Amino acid sequence: MELYKFLQQQGFGSRKECRKLVESGLVEVAGTKVHDPIWPVDPELCTALTVNGVAWQPVCLPLYLVLNKPDGFETSHKPMHYPSVFTLLPRQFIALGITAVGRLDADTTGLLLFTSNGQFVHALTSPRRHVAKRYRVLLKHPVSQDFMRRLQEGVLLKDADQPVLADEVEQRDEFSIALTISEGRYHQVKRMVAAAGNRVNALHREAVGAMELGDLASGEWRYLTQAERQCLGF
C-alpha cells in the first residue's frame, strides 16, 4: 500500500493532506524518514510510525475501546455544556468513524465503550438484547431496608406502565449500593433511586455485560482484548 493511503486509513486526514505530511518530511516509518508519498508499506508489518514527531501505533479496523469516563464530560461529538469525551481519545479515531456505545451523563463516571463497528453498537444498545449494566451508586441518605426492598420489588417511573425492577441490588456500605439494570430509560438509575426514597450523589458504571472496568485510571482508555470482545459477543 502507498504510504499516503496508509496514513489516510490511520485517520491522519484526506489523501491530499497525507501526501503533504510525507512530502514535508513529517513521517517516519520504522525510524526512517520518508519523503515519497507512494513509498510502499505493508499494513500488516508496519508497527512503528511517527507523524509530526508523535509516535503512533498503527491500528486495525474495526476499533474497540474502553474509557474510564471522568466526571464533567459529555458523551457527544457536539457537547453543549462540558468538554466532549472524544477529546480524551486520539483525534485520528474520530476520522476512523469511532462512536460511543450508548451514553453516560456528564456527572456519571466509569465504563464507556467505543467502536467503529455499527453492529457492535446495536448489539449492546438494542432494547431487545437486555444487556446488563452495573453501577456503583453513592447515596445522599443511609441505605435502609425499605429502600432496598422497594428497588427489589420495583418502583413506578413516569414513563413506565408497570414497576421497574433492578436486576440485582447489593448494599456495599452505609451510603452505597451496587445496582444492575438491563433497560436504558432516561436517567433510569437516578429516577429509580429517587422513587425508592433516596438520592444519588455520585454514579459510576463498573460493568457492561460480563465485562468489568477493572483498574483503568480515570480519563484513560485502552483497546478491548479479544477475550473482552468475545464476552460481549464479538
N, C-alpha and C positions, 0 to 999 in steps of 0.2 A: 504494500500500500504506500502511496506517496505521502510524505511527511505532513504536508499541509492538510491533507484529507484526514489523516490520523488525528491531528490537532483539533480539527473540527469535530470529529467523533468524540473527543475528550471534553468538549464544551468550551473551547478557547475562542469561539467566535465564528464568523462566517468564513467561507473559503478565502475570500479576499483578505480579511483580517489575519487569518492564519498564515497566508503567504507572506504578508508584510512582517509578521513576527519572525519568520525564518530569515527572510532577506535582510532584516535589521540586525541579525546576529544574536537574537534573544533566546534561541532554542538550543539546548544541548541534549544529545541522546547518548546514554551510557558514557557521559563525561566528555563527549566530543561535540564541539560547537559546529552546527550545520548551517550553511547559508543557502543551500539549494532546496527550494520548496518541494521538488519532486524526488528528493532523496528517499530511497526505498526503506520501508520499515515493516517488520513482521509484527503485527499487533500481539501475537501470542508470545513472542520472545522479548518484546520491549518492556523492561521492568524499571528502567531508570530514565526519567525525563525531567529536565529542568526548563522552565519557561520564565523568562524575565527575572532570573535569579532565584526563583522559588521551585523547590523540588516537588514533583508531582508523581504520585504512584498511579500509573495508568489503570483505568477501571474497565470492567466488562459489564455490558448491559444484559438484563435489566439490573438496576440498583436496588438494594435492600439495606436500609439503615435503621438504627435506633438512636434516639436522642434522649438524654435525661433533661427534659424541659425545665428551665428555671422559671421562677415567678416573674411576672411583668413582661411576657412576650405573647403576642397574638399568633394563632395558627392561621396565618393568611399571607398571601403574596402582596395584598394591599391593606395593611393594617390601618386602623383608624386612630387608636389612642396610645398604642405601645409599639415597640420595635417588633419586626416580624421574626418568627423562629427561623426563617430561611436565612437570616443574616448570621446564624450560628453554624451554617454549613458552607463548604467551599462554593464559591459563586459558579464554578463550572457545572455543578449539579443542576442548577436552575436551567441552563441551556440544554441539559440532557433530559428535561421533562420530569424532574422529580416532583412529587406531591406528597402531602401528609396523608396518612391513613386515618381518617377521622380528625377530630379536633379536641384540644384541651382549652379550657377557658384561660384567659390571661393570668389569673391568680391561681391556677392549678398547675402543679409541678408533676414531673415523673415521666413515665414511659410513653414516648411518642414515636411511632413508626413512620418511615418514609419509603417511597418506592417510585420507580418509573414504569411499573407494571400495573396496568389498569385492572387486570383480573385479580391481582393480589388485593388491591383496594376493595373491589367488590366483594371478594370472599370474606374479608374481615369486617366490612361495614354493612352488608346487607341485613336487614331486619330478620330475614328468614334463616340466617345462619346461627343466630343466638350465641355469638362469641362472647365468652365471659371476660369481664374486666374487673380486677380487684384494686380497690383504693384503700389507702390509709387515711382515716378521717380524724382530724383533731377537732374536738368539740368545745363549745363555749361553756357548757354545763356538764357536771359529772354524769357518767353513764348510770342509768337506773334500770331496774328490772322491767319496769313498764315500758321504757324506751326500747329496750331490746325486744320485748315481746311484740310491740307494735310493728317494728321493722320485719320481724319474722312472720307475723300474721298478715302483713300487708297494710299499706296506707293508701288513701284515695287522693289522687292528684287531679288537678282541674282538667287536664287533657286525657284522662283515663275513664273508661266506663266501669271499671272494676278495680279493686285494690291492687296496688303494685307491690310485689314481694321482692325482698332481697334473695338472691340465690343462696348466699351464705352471709352470716354476720357473726363476728367474733370480737369480744372485748379484749383489747390489748392492755389497757391500763385504765385509771380512773377517768381520764379525759380523751381516750381514743379508742376507735374500733377499726376493724378491717371489714369492709363491705364489698361484696361481689355482686355485680348485676350483669345481665346479658341483654338488656334493652339499651336504647340510645336516645331516650327522651331528653328534651331540652333541660339542662341543669338538673338532671334527674337525681343525683346523689344529694345535692343541696336541698332540693324540694322534698325528698323522702325524709331526710333528717329533720327538716322543719315541721313536716306533717306529723312526725313521731314525737315532737315536743322538745327539740333541741336546735342547735345552730352550728353550722360548720365554720370553724375558724381557719382551717387550712386543709387542703385536699391534695393528695399525692397518689398518682397511679403507679402501682407496684408491678402489675402483671396484665398481659393480654393473652387469653387462652392459656396454654401451658408455658408461655414464655415469661420469664422473670427479668426485671430490670437489672437486678444484681447490684454490683458496687460501682457502676459507671458514675463518674462525678457529675455534678450539676453543670449543665451547659456543654457537656462533652457528647460526642457522637462516635459511633463505630459501625462497621459493616455487620450485618447479621451473619452468624455462622451457618453452615449447611445444616447442622442439627437443629438450629432455631427455625430455619425456613421450613424444615420438614415437620416440626411440631406445630407449625402454623398452616400446614397443608401445601407447602411449596418447597 
